[in-house]
Amino acid sequence: LKQVMVEGGFPESAIEVFGWGNRACAKAHIGGPVRAYGLWRDLSNDEEYPLMVWAFARRA
């Protein structure tokens, strides 16, 4: 995503990219009807499994 922003004209130093993902949560929602993941289950970020990414940037 950062590279897309750079190619779009934003300076690399002015870009912040973040992401969130949780493998167990994704597994619970893939392959059929969405079922409740559970109120007390772990939703901590798994940095090696990003499901959603976003970026903030400022033009120079």
MDTraj code that builds the backbone (N, CA, C; nanometers):
import mdtraj as md
import numpy as np

residues = "LEU LYS GLN VAL MET VAL GLU GLY GLY PHE PRO GLU SER ALA ILE GLU VAL PHE GLY TRP GLY ASN ARG ALA CYS ALA LYS ALA HIS ILE GLY GLY PRO VAL ARG ALA TYR GLY LEU TRP ARG ASP LEU SER ASN ASP GLU GLU TYR PRO LEU MET VAL TRP ALA PHE ALA ARG ARG ALA".split()
xyz = np.array([
    [0.0830, -0.1187, 0.0000],
    [0.0000, 0.0000, 0.0000],
    [0.0875, 0.1252, 0.0000],
    [0.1974, 0.1172, 0.0730],
    [0.2869, 0.2335, 0.0765],
    [0.3399, 0.2649, -0.0631],
    [0.3736, 0.1623, -0.1394],
    [0.4247, 0.1833, -0.2749],
    [0.3188, 0.2472, -0.3640],
    [0.1942, 0.2083, -0.3478],
    [0.0857, 0.2690, -0.4256],
    [0.0761, 0.4180, -0.3948],
    [0.0903, 0.4521, -0.2673],
    [0.0841, 0.5929, -0.2276],
    [0.2020, 0.6717, -0.2851],
    [0.3210, 0.6114, -0.2842],
    [0.4394, 0.6773, -0.3413],
    [0.4174, 0.7010, -0.4905],
    [0.3671, 0.5997, -0.5601],
    [0.3414, 0.6144, -0.7033],
    [0.2307, 0.7157, -0.7308],
    [0.1467, 0.7408, -0.6324],
    [0.0412, 0.8402, -0.6461],
    [0.0880, 0.9820, -0.6187],
    [0.2160, 0.9980, -0.5848],
    [0.2712, 1.1314, -0.5694],
    [0.2992, 1.1757, -0.4270],
    [0.2769, 1.0890, -0.3305],
    [0.3060, 1.1249, -0.1918],
    [0.4520, 1.0957, -0.1602],
    [0.5194, 1.1841, -0.0858],
    [0.6578, 1.1554, -0.0461],
    [0.6603, 1.0404, 0.0549],
    [0.7546, 0.9499, 0.0384],
    [0.7617, 0.8306, 0.1235],
    [0.7714, 0.8651, 0.2715],
    [0.8390, 0.9734, 0.3035],
    [0.8560, 1.0117, 0.4440],
    [0.7263, 1.0618, 0.5074],
    [0.6259, 1.0928, 0.4256],
    [0.4999, 1.1467, 0.4771],
    [0.3877, 1.0430, 0.4775],
    [0.4230, 0.9150, 0.4650],
    [0.3225, 0.8087, 0.4580],
    [0.3325, 0.7202, 0.5814],
    [0.2191, 0.6933, 0.6409],
    [0.2107, 0.5973, 0.7510],
    [0.1130, 0.4883, 0.7092],
    [0.1552, 0.3624, 0.7195],
    [0.0710, 0.2497, 0.6804],
    [0.0502, 0.1607, 0.8016],
    [-0.0738, 0.1170, 0.8196],
    [-0.1095, 0.0322, 0.9325],
    [-0.1887, -0.0875, 0.8819],
    [-0.1992, -0.1891, 0.9636],
    [-0.2781, -0.3059, 0.9265],
    [-0.3247, -0.3807, 1.0492],
    [-0.4302, -0.4595, 1.0301],
    [-0.4825, -0.5428, 1.1379],
    [-0.5280, -0.6741, 1.0781],
    [-0.5081, -0.7799, 1.1515],
    [-0.5562, -0.9106, 1.1091],
    [-0.5530, -1.0080, 1.2244],
    [-0.6372, -1.1077, 1.2172],
    [-0.6429, -1.2116, 1.3192],
    [-0.6812, -1.3408, 1.2485],
    [-0.5881, -1.4343, 1.2422],
    [-0.6078, -1.5585, 1.1680],
    [-0.7282, -1.6381, 1.2174],
    [-0.7438, -1.6515, 1.3483],
    [-0.8546, -1.7304, 1.4031],
    [-0.9892, -1.6666, 1.3702],
    [-0.9959, -1.5365, 1.3766],
    [-1.1197, -1.4651, 1.3437],
    [-1.1529, -1.4833, 1.1955],
    [-1.0534, -1.4718, 1.1092],
    [-1.0757, -1.4901, 0.9658],
    [-1.1211, -1.6325, 0.9365],
    [-1.0581, -1.7293, 0.9991],
    [-1.0937, -1.8698, 0.9778],
    [-1.2382, -1.8965, 1.0186],
    [-1.2847, -1.8304, 1.1235],
    [-1.4218, -1.8493, 1.1707],
    [-1.5240, -1.7922, 1.0724],
    [-1.4811, -1.7041, 0.9816],
    [-1.5751, -1.6381, 0.8911],
    [-1.5589, -1.6783, 0.7450],
    [-1.4738, -1.7761, 0.7163],
    [-1.4494, -1.8175, 0.5780],
    [-1.5174, -1.9514, 0.5506],
    [-1.5760, -1.9637, 0.4328],
    [-1.6267, -2.0923, 0.3880],
    [-1.7700, -2.1235, 0.4246],
    [-1.8524, -2.0255, 0.4336],
    [-1.9923, -2.0520, 0.4628],
    [-2.0553, -1.9347, 0.5326],
    [-2.1700, -1.9596, 0.5937],
    [-2.2372, -1.8497, 0.6625],
    [-2.1514, -1.7950, 0.7762],
    [-2.1603, -1.6662, 0.7955],
    [-2.0846, -1.6029, 0.9036],
    [-2.1434, -1.6478, 1.0361],
    [-2.0575, -1.7019, 1.1187],
    [-2.1036, -1.7413, 1.2518],
    [-2.0353, -1.6529, 1.3544],
    [-2.0930, -1.6413, 1.4683],
    [-2.0370, -1.5557, 1.5734],
    [-1.8993, -1.6068, 1.6134],
    [-1.8052, -1.5178, 1.6203],
    [-1.6698, -1.5552, 1.6606],
    [-1.6617, -1.5731, 1.8110],
    [-1.7464, -1.5090, 1.8841],
    [-1.7461, -1.5229, 2.0297],
    [-1.7061, -1.3939, 2.0974],
    [-1.7783, -1.3601, 2.1998],
    [-1.7587, -1.2333, 2.2686],
    [-1.6240, -1.2244, 2.3392],
    [-1.5760, -1.3325, 2.3956],
    [-1.4542, -1.3269, 2.4772],
    [-1.3323, -1.3861, 2.4079],
    [-1.3390, -1.4111, 2.2794],
    [-1.2236, -1.4673, 2.2086],
    [-1.1195, -1.3600, 2.1785],
    [-0.9997, -1.4063, 2.1554],
    [-0.8858, -1.3176, 2.1307],
    [-0.8981, -1.2477, 1.9953],
    [-0.8944, -1.1165, 1.9959],
    [-0.8954, -1.0382, 1.8724],
    [-0.7667, -0.9583, 1.8565],
    [-0.6594, -1.0051, 1.9190],
    [-0.5330, -0.9323, 1.9092],
    [-0.4803, -0.9362, 1.7656],
    [-0.4021, -0.8380, 1.7315],
    [-0.3476, -0.8232, 1.5975],
    [-0.2398, -0.9273, 1.5709],
    [-0.2516, -0.9967, 1.4588],
    [-0.1488, -1.0885, 1.4115],
    [-0.0794, -1.0175, 1.2953],
    [0.0372, -0.9597, 1.3196],
    [0.1055, -0.8766, 1.2202],
    [0.1437, -0.9522, 1.0936],
    [0.1504, -1.0849, 1.0997],
    [0.1851, -1.1631, 0.9820],
    [0.0625, -1.2055, 0.9013],
    [-0.0555, -1.1621, 0.9418],
    [-0.1794, -1.2000, 0.8735],
    [-0.2713, -1.0784, 0.8597],
    [-0.2277, -0.9746, 0.7884],
    [-0.3116, -0.8547, 0.7773],
    [-0.4330, -0.8790, 0.6881],
    [-0.5492, -0.8465, 0.7390],
    [-0.6729, -0.8573, 0.6620],
    [-0.7192, -0.7209, 0.6131],
    [-0.6859, -0.6192, 0.6874],
    [-0.7241, -0.4828, 0.6512],
    [-0.6014, -0.3940, 0.6669],
    [-0.5756, -0.3135, 0.5668],
    [-0.4649, -0.2183, 0.5745],
    [-0.5168, -0.0800, 0.5382],
    [-0.4542, 0.0210, 0.5946],
    [-0.4921, 0.1589, 0.5662],
    [-0.3688, 0.2458, 0.5758],
    [-0.3782, 0.3639, 0.5175],
    [-0.2634, 0.4543, 0.5155],
    [-0.3099, 0.5982, 0.5325],
    [-0.2215, 0.6764, 0.5913],
    [-0.2387, 0.8208, 0.6025],
    [-0.1182, 0.8848, 0.5351],
    [-0.1421, 0.9918, 0.4605],
    [-0.0311, 1.0590, 0.3929],
    [-0.0601, 1.2082, 0.3810],
    [0.0485, 1.2830, 0.3694],
    [0.0390, 1.4276, 0.3465],
    [0.1167, 1.4600, 0.2201],
    [0.0590, 1.5459, 0.1412],
    [0.1311, 1.5925, 0.0221],
    [0.2357, 1.6946, 0.0649],
    [0.3472, 1.6945, -0.0046],
    [0.4555, 1.7879, 0.0285],
    [0.4244, 1.9278, -0.0173],
])
top = md.Topology()
chain = top.add_chain()
for i, resn in enumerate(residues, 1):
    res = top.add_residue(resn, chain, resSeq=i)
    for name in ("N", "CA", "C"):
        top.add_atom(name, md.element.get_by_symbol(name[0]), res)
traj = md.Trajectory(xyz[None], top)
